[in-house]
Amino acid sequence: MSAPVYFGADIALDVALYVVKGTFLRTIYGFASFELSSLANDFLYVR
């Protein structure tokens, strides 16, 4: 395998991992904030 092809594949892999990681974290963050807001609403309505 030549160096430029390997380098390009490495960059593509890094970008793919970055995108997947970002989407994963954004999904977890959105879910966590949604859960926290619903818990806070329940707590406020109970009091």
Buried (B, 14 or more C-beta within 10 A) or exposed (E): EEEEEEEEEEEEEEEEEEEEEEEEEEEEEEEEEEEEEEEEEEEEEEE
